[in-house]
Structure formats: structure tokens, C-alpha cells
């Protein structure tokens, strides 16, 4: 097998800068995390999109958040079928081992995965319908959200934004299909939250069950 032998110089230079500044300034914190392990209280499920940075958004320190990222911040339905389930494994570890008390599903504007799902479900992206498309089969999780968006009668230019929020709601709904999640939610040991980030203007919306919609933070 052929692999690159060294990291790009731009990355090694940044690493050395971090080691000499940020790491040196927080050396005691890193030593504590190494010796005592991680004890985050919050799990964030966000998109792989490079423009979404949860720790910067909430000003979190190293070790404060347990973060899982995937295409379009989706959580599948609980399916214990002996297959490989990265997102489900992350949720299980966060809830059962780390005993986190909050799960935040964070979506965002201009999400490529959500746009792809919309194109696939509307028939504009037949390549995503193929069984060989990992992205397409992953975005199948969001099909119920697409159906709900279409049922609203929203105009085409409004559908993507609505579907981005549906990705959050579908994930929250699917989280409740995990027995170890629903049990802790019902006993009030765990709470679920949904937020949507507007990349252009930095606005943040949170889902308010009382209003059955997203409201500005």
C-alpha cells in the first residue's frame, strides 16, 4: 500500500505553533484530561461540513464536548442488526459510558448533504439512488423529512431551508427510538436539543417544542 510519508509542511507548522502556544498555556488541563479521562456533559451531533465548528460556536474548552460528525448531522433509527453503525455507537458510548446529560443535534444552512437529499428525492440526482452510493443510502434517513416538507406546499426555494431543519427533527425523533436514550429522557436524566446555524450571518435557532418550530437564540 502506498501512503503519503509526511504531513504537509503547512500542517506541521501549525502543529508546532499550537504546541508552543495553546498547549503550553493549557498544559495542566491536558495533563488532567490524560490522567483522569474525559468527563463531558454534552454530546453534539453535527455535520461534517468544515464551516461548522461547535467548540468555537459555544466557546468550549478541550474535553467539554463529546462530538460526533456525519453527513447532514443525521441519526438513524435504532437498528441492532450486527452491522456497522458509527453514529449509533457514538450515541451509545456517550449515553451509557460517559453518562452525558444533553444531546444537541446541530444543523446548518447551505448543507450539501441536505441539498443532495432534496435532489435525490425529487428525482434530480439519480446517481444517489444507486445501491453503491454511500451518501444516497445515508440520506435515506431524511426521506420522511422530505415528505413532510413537500406536504407543507412550500415553494421550491424554501424547501431546502425547511429540510435542513427537518434533518434536525428527524434525528431527534430517531434518538428516541434508542431504548437507553428514551429511558433517560423520560426519567429526566437526559435532554435532547436541536439547533440550526446560519453560516452567513452567524444566527442560531433552537427548536422550541411549545411553538413546534425553530426560534432565534
Secondary structure in CASP SS format (residue, H / E / C, confidence):
PFRMAT SS
TARGET T0000
AUTHOR 0000-0000-0000
METHOD secondary structure of the structure
MODEL  1
X C 1.00
X C 1.00
X C 1.00
X C 1.00
X C 1.00
X C 1.00
X C 1.00
X C 1.00
X H 1.00
X H 1.00
X H 1.00
X H 1.00
X H 1.00
X H 1.00
X H 1.00
X H 1.00
X H 1.00
X H 1.00
X H 1.00
X H 1.00
X C 1.00
X H 1.00
X H 1.00
X H 1.00
X H 1.00
X C 1.00
X H 1.00
X H 1.00
X H 1.00
X H 1.00
X H 1.00
X H 1.00
X H 1.00
X H 1.00
X H 1.00
X H 1.00
X C 1.00
X C 1.00
X C 1.00
X C 1.00
X C 1.00
X E 1.00
X E 1.00
X E 1.00
X E 1.00
X E 1.00
X E 1.00
X C 1.00
X C 1.00
X C 1.00
X C 1.00
X C 1.00
X C 1.00
X H 1.00
X H 1.00
X H 1.00
X H 1.00
X C 1.00
X C 1.00
X C 1.00
X C 1.00
X C 1.00
X C 1.00
X C 1.00
X E 1.00
X E 1.00
X E 1.00
X E 1.00
X E 1.00
X E 1.00
X H 1.00
X H 1.00
X H 1.00
X C 1.00
X C 1.00
X C 1.00
X C 1.00
X C 1.00
X C 1.00
X C 1.00
X C 1.00
X C 1.00
X C 1.00
X C 1.00
X C 1.00
X H 1.00
X H 1.00
X H 1.00
X H 1.00
X H 1.00
X H 1.00
X H 1.00
X H 1.00
X H 1.00
X H 1.00
X H 1.00
X H 1.00
X C 1.00
X C 1.00
X C 1.00
X C 1.00
X E 1.00
X E 1.00
X E 1.00
X E 1.00
X E 1.00
X E 1.00
X E 1.00
X C 1.00
X C 1.00
X C 1.00
X H 1.00
X H 1.00
X H 1.00
X H 1.00
X H 1.00
X H 1.00
X H 1.00
X H 1.00
X H 1.00
X H 1.00
X C 1.00
X C 1.00
X C 1.00
X C 1.00
X H 1.00
X H 1.00
X H 1.00
X H 1.00
X C 1.00
X C 1.00
X C 1.00
X C 1.00
X H 1.00
X H 1.00
X H 1.00
X H 1.00
X H 1.00
X H 1.00
X H 1.00
X H 1.00
X H 1.00
X H 1.00
X H 1.00
X H 1.00
X H 1.00
X H 1.00
X H 1.00
X H 1.00
X H 1.00
X H 1.00
X C 1.00
X C 1.00
X C 1.00
X C 1.00
X H 1.00
X H 1.00
X H 1.00
X H 1.00
X H 1.00
X H 1.00
X H 1.00
X H 1.00
X H 1.00
X H 1.00
X H 1.00
X H 1.00
X H 1.00
X H 1.00
X H 1.00
X H 1.00
X H 1.00
X H 1.00
X H 1.00
X H 1.00
X C 1.00
X C 1.00
X C 1.00
X H 1.00
X H 1.00
X H 1.00
X H 1.00
X H 1.00
X H 1.00
X H 1.00
X H 1.00
X C 1.00
X C 1.00
X C 1.00
X C 1.00
X E 1.00
X E 1.00
X E 1.00
X E 1.00
X E 1.00
X E 1.00
X E 1.00
X C 1.00
X C 1.00
X C 1.00
X C 1.00
X C 1.00
X C 1.00
X E 1.00
X E 1.00
X E 1.00
X E 1.00
X E 1.00
X C 1.00
X C 1.00
X C 1.00
X C 1.00
X E 1.00
X E 1.00
X E 1.00
X E 1.00
X C 1.00
END
